[in-house]
Amino acid sequence: MAEEMAATRQSWKTYLLWCVNEHVRFRVPEIESILSLLKVPHVWIEKSLENPWMILSFPDENAVKAVMNRCTTARTACELWAHSKSLDQFHYQLQNIRKDLIEPLTSPNKSFKIEVETFNKTISLAEKVEKIEVCR
């Protein structure tokens, strides 16, 4: 049973929930309450009171949408394709994103936007552009 559950969770996607800067101590309890109330299957990857984000795995996009529809402390949720404490490892992950994730988003009739968000730090527009360009 444990092996079956682990195999199932390998196909789950990881999401970053970016939270508001208010009600810091309420963020995690709110998400935990919603997950419990809706009986949403999930795995916590990063749960922190210091950072404005939390990272969870869900079986599908509908699960994350259900949580976000009830949540007041999370501003947005996005699928997380790369996550590392090392800049080199982060760039490696970005350069090796599975093609099946990128191809539906890169057709000529699609547009996209890259945003650089910071926390407890302000960086200039030039620094933001440099961070985006280094990943090319």
TASULFEN-V825656 format. One record per backbone hydrogen bond with DSSP energy under -1.0 kcal/mol. NH is the residue of the N-H (numbers start at 1). CO is the residue of the C=O. Records with the same first field share a line. If there is no record, write none. Layout:
NH=CO  CO
This chain:
5=1
6=2
7=3
8=4
9=5
10=6
11=8
13=58
15=56
16=78
17=54
18=76
19=52
20=73
26=23
30=26
31=27
32=28
33=29
34=30
35=31
36=32
37=33
38=34
40=35
43=57
45=55
46=55
54=17
55=46
56=15
57=43
58=13
64=60
65=61
66=62
67=63
68=64
69=65
70=67
71=67
75=18
76=18
78=16
80=14
90=86
91=87
92=88
93=89
94=90
95=91
97=94
101=98
102=98
103=99
105=102
106=103
110=107
128=124
129=125
130=126
131=127
132=128
133=129
134=130
135=132
136=133
